[in-house]
Amino acid sequence: MASPPEGTPGEAASSATGAHDAAEPETAPGPAGGTAPSEVVPARARPRIGDTRPARTPIPPRPVTPVPVTMPVHHALEPLADETDETDGAEGAEGTPLPSSRSRRRSGRERRGRPVGRYLMCVHVRPHATQIAVLEGRTLVEHYVSRVADDTTQIDGNIYRGRVQNVLPGMEAAFVDIGTPKNAVLYRGDVRYDRDDVESPAGASPRIEQMLRPGQTILCQVTKNPIGAKGARLTQEVSLPGRFVVMVPNSTAFGISKRLDDNERRRLRRIVDDLRPDGHGLIVRTAAEGASHDELAHDVARLVGQWEAIAAEAARATAPGLLYREPDLAVRIVREEFNREYRGVVIDDPRLYDQVRDYVADVNPELLDRVELYDPEAEQLPLFERFHVHEQLHKALDRKVWLPSGGSLIIERTEALTVIDVNTGKNVGKSSLEETVFRNNLEAAEEIARQLRLRDIGGIIVIDFIDMEIRDNREKVAAALRAALARDKTRTQVFDISELGLVEMTRKRVSEGLVEALSTTCTVCGGRGIVLDETLL
């Protein structure tokens, strides 16, 4: 039953009498000389024994202006004219955008003339390296390092003309020379081939030695940087990422991001059907939400021109080498990440600032005012000091991570997997052991997801949660871990908590990780962390 509107007699009577006994209400003359129920004036309520304050004097009801029945109800819920700019681009109570154009919604929200967003990107440029930090609020969640000499280690996304060196049927892989010091590896599942050119029994899948031969020249793209003793990983399924779409040359691939709602997916499908280039596939990204026909057409045309230049260079080249280089890491991160959820991108290098600004002006001019140049001399603080990135980086390199309640995490990395141990530490709880352990594990699940992103830990991960007796609590902790990992753009897979309290999960390994990016192997112990007593050997 709906509660009476403000100023109605029901509310006046209940607020005046409360829990006290109410006297017989008096009636006042109505507009036509009769009695009007809407003008009911309750009498003074009698105080009860034990009351510590006098009874309240009833407040006379306010006159209620009748609302015409022809007025739509939703008009009363819309923002006033002077409030529209404040809420434009925001989301309503049900998650639906408030009335605004798509371009304004994509440009993001503003409050008092300042951009509003969940994230902030800080780009710190040094002579020998560029560091990029992504802050969620004030908390560091992601960190990237790009060095000047990374033409051999940071090559993810680059396209090469390669020459097959040798094919290993027992490994179902081939080693390919792409002009880097270490040969790259191409697995059978990443090989593109024409069925008519492969001789294999009918109905049987061709083997890799039937698809590739030593000395063969191929066009390939790096999907994973070389890590440690392993070479880069390749694919022949080349793709060119743009701001709104990804083009897959010489393919029939087509898709639209599942993160978009059904109405937006249908709208984008109608647009992309008209723009799809002949002989090439297109995949629409989440960033295309609200993009216009002209914006998508410009993005597709730019990618088609890019591919034509790559194909022409591949036809001229005779030796293995680079055909297309991904832009600077800062530009690449801006392309992949920068949207209306970011309140800004702050860069302390004028040259890189101009480069990023030109790129944003070309692909997303609505967000151009969010790219800022930081002057350390005027601010009298380095960029990472100003936004407290430096101190958070130091904490991210420790093996021990403290939780807000006093518990802790111990993170140990090995060649095979990463192990994370959860401890209660100083968290002694208040009610029961099970409740203390459950709350501590919930905190740990949230922090583990953040540490995996920040430290860029990949491969197999085993988490040793504190044992919980109640099965429902174990399921809630596993659900909390999955929910926290949902914000991670890197693909993860999480299994249920075992009877031993262990969670097995995997996270796709893309780069070497934060610790390796900021450190070198110790020349004394060789990375073992111990020094042997030579006198005993």
C-alpha positions as CSV (number, residue, x, y, z in Angstrom):
1,M,0.0,0.0,0.0
2,A,1.5,3.4,-1.0
3,S,2.1,5.9,1.7
4,P,0.1,9.2,1.5
5,P,1.8,12.1,-0.3
6,E,3.4,14.9,1.7
7,G,1.0,17.3,3.1
8,T,-2.0,14.9,3.1
9,P,-4.2,14.6,6.2
10,G,-3.1,11.1,6.9
11,E,0.5,12.2,7.4
12,A,-0.5,15.3,9.4
13,A,-2.6,13.2,11.7
14,S,0.0,10.5,12.2
15,S,2.8,13.0,12.8
16,A,0.7,14.9,15.4
17,T,-0.6,12.0,17.4
18,G,2.2,9.4,17.1
19,A,1.6,6.7,19.6
20,H,-0.7,8.8,21.7
21,D,-4.5,8.5,21.9
22,A,-6.1,10.8,19.4
23,A,-9.3,12.7,20.1
24,E,-12.2,12.9,17.6
25,P,-11.1,15.0,14.7
26,E,-12.7,18.3,13.9
27,T,-13.8,19.2,10.4
28,A,-13.4,22.5,8.6
29,P,-15.7,24.0,6.0
30,G,-14.9,23.1,2.5
31,P,-14.8,25.5,-0.4
32,A,-18.5,25.0,-1.2
33,G,-19.6,25.5,2.4
34,G,-19.6,21.7,3.3
35,T,-17.0,19.6,5.0
36,A,-13.8,18.5,3.3
37,P,-12.0,15.5,4.6
38,S,-8.8,16.9,3.3
39,E,-9.1,19.7,5.9
40,V,-9.1,17.4,8.9
41,V,-7.5,19.1,12.0
42,P,-6.6,16.6,14.8
43,A,-7.1,17.7,18.4
44,R,-4.3,18.0,20.9
45,A,-3.1,14.5,22.0
46,R,-3.2,13.7,25.7
47,P,0.2,12.9,27.3
48,R,0.7,9.5,28.9
49,I,2.2,8.6,32.2
50,G,5.9,8.2,31.9
51,D,6.4,10.7,29.1
52,T,9.5,12.8,29.6
53,R,8.5,15.6,27.3
54,P,5.3,17.4,26.6
55,A,3.0,16.4,23.8
56,R,3.6,18.1,20.5
57,T,1.2,20.8,19.3
58,P,-0.4,19.6,16.1
59,I,0.7,21.4,12.9
60,P,-2.1,22.6,10.8
61,P,-2.1,20.9,7.4
62,R,-0.8,22.8,4.4
63,P,-3.1,23.5,1.5
64,V,-2.6,20.9,-1.2
65,T,-2.8,22.1,-4.8
66,P,-4.7,19.5,-6.8
67,V,-2.7,18.0,-9.6
68,P,-4.5,17.6,-13.0
69,V,-5.0,13.9,-13.8
70,T,-3.8,14.6,-17.4
71,M,-0.2,15.2,-16.2
72,P,2.1,12.2,-16.7
73,V,3.5,10.9,-13.5
74,H,7.1,10.7,-14.8
75,H,7.3,14.4,-15.3
76,A,7.5,15.0,-11.6
77,L,10.6,12.7,-11.5
78,E,12.5,14.6,-14.2
79,P,15.3,17.0,-13.2
80,L,14.7,20.7,-13.2
81,A,16.0,22.7,-16.1
82,D,19.0,24.0,-14.1
83,E,19.8,20.5,-13.0
84,T,20.1,18.9,-16.4
85,D,23.7,19.9,-17.1
86,E,24.7,18.5,-13.7
87,T,23.2,15.0,-14.3
88,D,23.7,14.8,-18.1
89,G,25.6,11.7,-19.0
90,A,25.0,10.0,-15.6
91,E,22.9,6.9,-15.1
92,G,19.5,6.8,-13.5
93,A,18.4,4.8,-10.6
94,E,17.7,1.8,-12.7
95,G,21.0,2.0,-14.6
96,T,19.4,3.7,-17.6
97,P,21.0,6.9,-19.0
98,L,19.3,10.2,-18.2
99,P,18.1,12.1,-21.3
100,S,21.1,13.2,-23.3
101,S,22.7,12.8,-26.7
102,R,25.0,9.9,-27.3
103,S,28.0,12.1,-27.8
104,R,27.4,13.9,-24.5
105,R,27.0,10.6,-22.8
106,R,30.3,9.3,-24.3
107,S,32.0,12.5,-23.3
108,G,31.5,11.7,-19.6
109,R,30.1,13.5,-16.7
110,E,31.2,16.8,-15.2
111,R,30.7,18.4,-11.8
112,R,31.3,22.1,-11.3
113,G,33.2,22.2,-14.6
114,R,35.5,19.4,-13.6
115,P,35.4,15.9,-15.2
116,V,34.1,13.1,-13.0
117,G,35.4,9.6,-13.4
118,R,36.3,6.5,-11.5
119,Y,39.9,6.3,-12.9
120,L,42.9,8.5,-13.4
121,M,45.9,7.7,-15.6
122,C,49.4,9.1,-14.7
123,V,52.1,8.8,-17.4
124,H,55.7,9.4,-16.0
125,V,58.4,9.7,-18.7
126,R,62.1,9.2,-17.9
127,P,65.0,9.1,-20.3
128,H,65.3,5.3,-20.1
129,A,61.7,4.3,-19.4
130,T,58.1,5.3,-19.4
131,Q,55.8,4.3,-16.5
132,I,52.0,4.3,-16.6
133,A,49.9,4.1,-13.5
134,V,46.1,3.6,-13.4
135,L,44.4,4.8,-10.2
136,E,40.9,3.8,-9.1
137,G,40.0,6.7,-6.8
138,R,43.4,7.1,-5.0
139,T,44.3,3.4,-5.1
140,L,46.8,2.1,-7.6
141,V,45.3,-0.8,-9.6
142,E,47.6,-1.2,-12.7
143,H,51.1,-0.3,-13.6
144,Y,53.0,-0.6,-16.9
145,V,56.7,-0.1,-17.8
146,S,58.0,0.6,-21.3
147,R,61.7,0.8,-21.8
148,V,63.6,2.3,-24.8
149,A,65.2,-1.0,-25.6
150,D,61.9,-2.8,-25.6
151,D,62.0,-3.4,-29.4
152,T,63.0,-7.0,-28.5
153,T,61.0,-7.6,-25.4
154,Q,57.9,-5.4,-25.5
155,I,56.6,-6.4,-29.0
156,D,53.1,-7.5,-28.3
157,G,50.8,-6.6,-31.2
158,N,53.6,-6.0,-33.7
159,I,53.3,-7.6,-37.2
160,Y,56.3,-9.3,-38.8
161,R,57.3,-11.0,-42.0
162,G,58.7,-14.3,-40.6
163,R,60.6,-17.3,-42.0
164,V,59.9,-20.7,-40.6
165,Q,63.2,-22.1,-39.2
166,N,62.1,-25.6,-38.2
167,V,58.9,-27.5,-37.5
168,L,58.5,-29.8,-34.5
169,P,55.7,-32.4,-35.0
170,G,56.1,-33.8,-31.5
171,M,55.4,-30.3,-30.1
172,E,52.9,-29.3,-32.7
173,A,54.8,-26.0,-33.1
174,A,57.1,-24.2,-35.4
175,F,60.0,-21.8,-34.6
176,V,59.9,-18.7,-36.7
177,D,62.6,-16.1,-37.3
178,I,61.1,-12.6,-37.1
179,G,64.3,-10.6,-36.9
180,T,64.5,-10.6,-33.1
181,P,67.4,-12.2,-31.1
182,K,65.2,-15.1,-30.1
183,N,63.0,-17.1,-32.4
184,A,59.3,-16.9,-31.8
185,V,57.0,-19.9,-31.6
186,L,53.9,-20.6,-33.6
187,Y,51.6,-23.4,-32.4
188,R,49.4,-25.4,-34.6
189,G,46.1,-23.8,-33.4
190,D,47.4,-20.4,-34.5
191,V,48.2,-21.4,-38.1
192,R,46.0,-20.2,-40.9
193,Y,45.9,-22.5,-44.0
194,D,44.0,-23.2,-47.1
195,R,42.4,-26.6,-47.0
196,D,43.0,-27.1,-50.7
197,D,46.7,-26.6,-50.3
198,V,47.1,-29.2,-47.6
199,E,47.3,-32.9,-48.4
200,S,45.7,-34.9,-45.6
201,P,43.3,-37.8,-45.3
202,A,39.6,-36.9,-45.8
203,G,38.0,-36.0,-42.5
204,A,41.3,-35.8,-40.6
205,S,42.8,-32.6,-39.2
206,P,46.0,-31.7,-41.0
207,R,49.2,-31.9,-39.0
208,I,51.5,-28.9,-38.6
209,E,54.2,-30.4,-40.8
210,Q,51.6,-30.5,-43.6
211,M,50.7,-26.8,-43.1
212,L,54.2,-25.4,-42.7
213,R,57.7,-26.2,-44.0
214,P,61.1,-24.9,-43.2
215,G,62.1,-21.8,-45.2
216,Q,58.5,-20.8,-45.8
217,T,57.7,-17.1,-45.5
218,I,54.6,-16.1,-43.4
219,L,52.9,-13.0,-42.2
220,C,52.4,-13.2,-38.4
221,Q,51.6,-11.1,-35.3
222,V,53.0,-11.3,-31.8
223,T,50.3,-12.3,-29.2
224,K,52.6,-12.7,-26.2
225,N,55.9,-11.0,-25.3
226,P,59.0,-13.2,-24.8
227,I,59.3,-14.1,-21.1
228,G,62.4,-15.5,-19.5
229,A,63.8,-18.2,-21.7
230,K,60.6,-18.5,-23.8
231,G,60.3,-16.7,-27.1
232,A,57.4,-14.6,-28.3
233,R,54.2,-16.4,-29.2
234,L,52.8,-15.8,-32.7
235,T,49.6,-16.1,-34.6
236,Q,48.7,-15.9,-38.3
237,E,45.3,-14.5,-37.4
238,V,46.4,-10.9,-37.7
239,S,44.1,-8.2,-36.2
240,L,44.4,-4.4,-36.2
241,P,42.8,-2.7,-33.2
242,G,41.1,0.6,-33.6
243,R,39.2,2.8,-31.2
244,F,35.8,1.3,-31.8
245,V,36.4,-1.8,-33.9
246,V,39.0,-4.5,-34.5
247,M,39.6,-5.4,-38.1
248,V,40.6,-9.0,-39.0
249,P,42.2,-8.9,-42.5
250,N,41.3,-11.7,-45.0
251,S,38.7,-13.1,-42.6
252,T,34.9,-13.5,-42.3
253,A,35.0,-12.9,-38.5
254,F,32.2,-10.7,-37.2
255,G,31.1,-9.9,-33.7
256,I,29.9,-7.3,-31.2
257,S,31.0,-7.0,-27.6
258,K,28.7,-8.9,-25.3
259,R,29.0,-6.1,-22.6
260,L,26.7,-3.9,-24.6
261,D,22.9,-4.1,-24.1
262,D,20.7,-5.6,-26.8
263,N,19.4,-2.3,-28.2
264,E,22.9,-1.0,-28.7
265,R,24.1,-4.2,-30.2
266,R,21.2,-4.0,-32.8
267,R,22.0,-0.4,-33.6
268,L,25.7,-1.1,-34.1
269,R,25.0,-4.2,-36.2
270,R,22.9,-2.1,-38.6
271,I,25.8,0.4,-38.9
272,V,28.6,-2.1,-39.2
273,D,26.7,-4.1,-41.9
274,D,27.0,-1.0,-44.1
275,L,30.7,-0.3,-43.3
276,R,32.2,-3.8,-43.4
277,P,35.0,-3.8,-45.9
278,D,35.1,-6.6,-48.5
279,G,37.2,-9.5,-47.6
280,H,37.9,-8.4,-44.0
281,G,36.2,-9.2,-40.7
282,L,35.2,-6.7,-38.0
283,I,34.7,-7.0,-34.3
284,V,33.0,-4.1,-32.5
285,R,34.5,-3.1,-29.2
286,T,32.7,-2.0,-26.0
287,A,34.1,1.5,-26.6
288,A,31.8,1.8,-29.6
289,E,28.8,2.4,-27.3
290,G,27.1,5.5,-28.5
291,A,29.5,5.9,-31.5
292,S,27.9,7.5,-34.5
293,H,28.0,6.2,-38.1
294,D,30.6,8.8,-39.1
295,E,32.9,7.9,-36.2
296,L,32.7,4.2,-37.0
297,A,33.3,4.8,-40.7
298,H,36.4,6.9,-39.9
299,D,37.8,4.2,-37.7
300,V,37.2,1.5,-40.3
301,A,38.7,3.6,-43.1
302,R,41.8,4.2,-41.0
303,L,42.3,0.5,-40.3
304,V,41.8,-0.4,-44.0
305,G,44.5,2.1,-45.0
306,Q,46.7,0.7,-42.3
307,W,46.4,-2.8,-43.6
308,E,47.0,-1.8,-47.2
309,A,50.3,-0.2,-46.2
310,I,51.3,-3.4,-44.2
311,A,50.4,-5.7,-47.1
312,A,52.4,-3.5,-49.5
313,E,55.4,-3.6,-47.2
314,A,55.1,-7.3,-46.9
315,A,55.1,-7.8,-50.6
316,R,58.3,-5.7,-51.0
317,A,60.3,-7.2,-48.1
318,T,62.5,-10.2,-48.7
319,A,64.0,-10.8,-45.2
320,P,62.3,-11.5,-41.9
321,G,61.6,-8.2,-40.1
322,L,59.1,-5.8,-38.7
323,L,56.2,-4.6,-40.8
324,Y,54.0,-2.8,-38.3
325,R,54.9,-1.5,-34.9
326,E,52.3,-0.8,-32.2
327,P,52.4,2.8,-31.0
328,D,54.0,3.9,-27.8
329,L,52.8,2.1,-24.7
330,A,51.0,5.3,-23.5
331,V,49.1,5.7,-26.7
332,R,48.3,2.0,-26.7
333,I,46.9,2.1,-23.2
334,V,44.9,5.2,-24.0
335,R,43.5,3.4,-27.1
336,E,42.5,0.3,-25.0
337,E,41.4,2.0,-21.8
338,F,40.6,5.7,-22.1
339,N,36.8,6.3,-21.9
340,R,34.3,8.4,-20.0
341,E,35.1,6.5,-16.8
342,Y,38.5,8.3,-16.7
343,R,38.5,11.7,-15.1
344,G,41.8,12.4,-16.8
345,V,45.1,11.4,-18.3
346,V,48.1,13.3,-16.8
347,I,51.4,13.3,-18.7
348,D,54.6,15.0,-17.6
349,D,56.4,14.9,-21.0
350,P,55.4,17.6,-23.6
351,R,56.3,15.4,-26.6
352,L,54.3,12.5,-25.5
353,Y,51.5,14.8,-24.4
354,D,51.2,16.2,-27.9
355,Q,51.2,12.7,-29.3
356,V,48.5,11.4,-27.0
357,R,46.5,14.6,-27.5
358,D,46.6,14.3,-31.3
359,Y,45.5,10.7,-31.1
360,V,42.5,11.5,-28.7
361,A,41.6,14.5,-30.9
362,D,41.4,12.1,-33.9
363,V,39.5,9.2,-32.3
364,N,37.5,10.7,-29.4
365,P,37.5,14.6,-29.4
366,E,34.9,14.7,-26.7
367,L,37.5,13.6,-24.1
368,L,40.3,15.9,-25.4
369,D,40.0,18.3,-22.4
370,R,40.8,15.4,-20.1
371,V,44.3,15.0,-21.4
372,E,46.5,17.3,-19.2
373,L,50.2,18.3,-19.2
374,Y,51.8,18.1,-15.8
375,D,54.6,20.5,-14.9
376,P,56.7,19.1,-12.0
377,E,58.4,22.5,-11.5
378,A,55.2,24.4,-11.1
379,E,53.7,21.7,-8.9
380,Q,57.0,21.4,-7.0
381,L,56.5,17.6,-6.8
382,P,57.1,14.7,-9.3
383,L,54.0,13.3,-10.9
384,F,54.1,10.0,-9.0
385,E,54.7,11.8,-5.7
386,R,51.8,14.1,-6.3
387,F,49.3,11.2,-6.7
388,H,50.9,8.9,-4.2
389,V,51.9,6.3,-6.8
390,H,55.5,6.0,-5.6
391,E,54.7,4.8,-2.1
392,Q,52.0,2.3,-3.4
393,L,54.6,0.8,-5.8
394,H,57.0,0.2,-3.0
395,K,54.2,-1.7,-1.1
396,A,53.4,-3.7,-4.2
397,L,56.9,-5.1,-4.3
398,D,56.7,-6.6,-0.8
399,R,55.8,-10.2,-0.3
400,K,53.5,-9.3,2.6
401,V,50.3,-7.3,2.1
402,W,48.3,-6.0,5.0
403,L,44.5,-6.1,5.1
404,P,42.3,-3.3,6.6
405,S,41.2,-5.5,9.5
406,G,44.7,-6.5,10.5
407,G,45.0,-9.7,8.5
408,S,47.6,-10.2,5.8
409,L,48.5,-11.9,2.5
410,I,51.8,-13.6,1.7
411,I,52.5,-13.7,-2.0
412,E,55.2,-16.1,-3.2
413,R,56.1,-16.6,-6.9
414,T,57.7,-19.7,-8.3
415,E,58.6,-20.9,-11.8
416,A,55.5,-23.2,-11.9
417,L,52.8,-21.1,-10.1
418,T,52.1,-18.3,-7.6
419,V,51.0,-19.1,-4.1
420,I,49.0,-16.7,-1.9
421,D,48.6,-17.4,1.8
422,V,45.8,-15.7,3.8
423,N,46.4,-15.0,7.5
424,T,44.3,-13.4,10.2
425,G,47.3,-11.7,11.7
426,K,46.2,-9.0,14.1
427,N,42.5,-9.5,13.3
428,V,41.1,-11.2,16.4
429,G,37.4,-10.6,15.6
430,K,34.6,-9.9,18.0
431,S,31.9,-12.7,17.9
432,S,33.1,-16.1,16.8
433,L,36.0,-17.8,15.1
434,E,33.9,-18.7,12.0
435,E,32.7,-15.1,11.6
436,T,36.2,-13.7,12.1
437,V,37.7,-16.1,9.5
438,F,34.8,-15.4,7.1
439,R,35.2,-11.6,7.2
440,N,39.0,-11.9,6.9
441,N,38.6,-14.1,3.8
442,L,36.2,-11.7,2.2
443,E,38.7,-8.8,2.7
444,A,41.4,-11.1,1.3
445,A,39.4,-11.9,-1.8
446,E,39.0,-8.3,-2.7
447,E,42.7,-7.5,-2.1
448,I,43.9,-10.6,-4.0
449,A,42.1,-9.4,-7.1
450,R,43.7,-6.0,-6.9
451,Q,47.2,-7.4,-6.3
452,L,46.9,-9.8,-9.3
453,R,46.1,-6.8,-11.5
454,L,48.7,-4.5,-10.0
455,R,51.5,-7.0,-10.0
456,D,50.4,-8.5,-13.3
457,I,50.7,-12.0,-12.0
458,G,49.8,-14.7,-14.6
459,G,49.8,-18.4,-15.0
460,I,48.5,-20.8,-12.3
461,I,47.6,-19.3,-9.0
462,V,46.8,-21.2,-5.8
463,I,45.1,-19.3,-2.9
464,D,45.2,-20.7,0.6
465,F,42.2,-19.2,2.3
466,I,41.7,-19.8,6.1
467,D,39.5,-22.9,6.6
468,M,35.8,-22.2,7.0
469,E,33.5,-24.8,8.5
470,I,30.2,-23.5,6.9
471,R,29.9,-24.4,3.2
472,D,27.8,-21.3,2.5
473,N,30.6,-19.1,3.7
474,R,33.1,-20.8,1.4
475,E,30.7,-20.2,-1.5
476,K,30.3,-16.5,-0.6
477,V,34.1,-16.0,-0.5
478,A,34.5,-17.7,-3.9
479,A,31.7,-15.5,-5.3
480,A,33.4,-12.4,-3.9
481,L,36.7,-13.4,-5.6
482,R,35.0,-13.8,-8.9
483,A,33.1,-10.5,-8.6
484,A,36.4,-8.7,-7.8
485,L,38.1,-10.3,-10.7
486,A,35.3,-9.2,-13.1
487,R,37.0,-5.7,-13.2
488,D,40.2,-7.3,-14.5
489,K,40.3,-7.1,-18.3
490,T,42.8,-10.0,-18.4
491,R,41.0,-13.4,-18.8
492,T,40.8,-15.4,-15.5
493,Q,39.3,-18.7,-14.5
494,V,38.4,-19.5,-10.9
495,F,37.5,-22.9,-9.4
496,D,35.5,-23.5,-6.2
497,I,37.2,-23.7,-2.8
498,S,38.4,-27.2,-2.1
499,E,38.0,-29.1,1.2
500,L,41.5,-27.9,2.2
501,G,40.5,-24.3,1.7
502,L,42.5,-23.9,-1.5
503,V,41.3,-22.0,-4.6
504,E,42.9,-22.9,-7.9
505,M,42.7,-20.3,-10.7
506,T,44.5,-19.2,-13.8
507,R,45.2,-15.7,-15.2
508,K,46.4,-15.2,-18.7
509,R,50.1,-14.3,-18.8
510,V,50.8,-11.4,-21.1
511,S,53.9,-9.7,-19.7
512,E,56.7,-10.4,-17.3
513,G,55.0,-8.8,-14.2
514,L,55.6,-5.9,-11.9
515,V,58.5,-7.4,-9.9
516,E,60.4,-8.5,-13.0
517,A,59.8,-5.1,-14.7
518,L,61.3,-3.2,-11.8
519,S,64.1,-5.5,-10.8
520,T,67.2,-7.4,-12.1
521,T,68.5,-10.8,-11.0
522,C,70.9,-10.7,-8.1
523,T,74.5,-11.3,-9.3
524,V,75.5,-12.8,-5.9
525,C,72.7,-15.4,-5.3
526,G,71.5,-15.7,-8.9
527,G,67.9,-15.0,-7.9
528,R,67.7,-17.7,-5.3
529,G,67.5,-15.4,-2.3
530,I,70.2,-17.2,-0.4
531,V,74.0,-17.2,-0.3
532,L,75.7,-20.6,0.2
533,D,78.4,-21.0,2.7
534,E,81.3,-22.0,0.5
535,T,83.4,-23.2,3.4
536,L,81.1,-26.1,4.0
537,L,81.0,-27.3,0.4
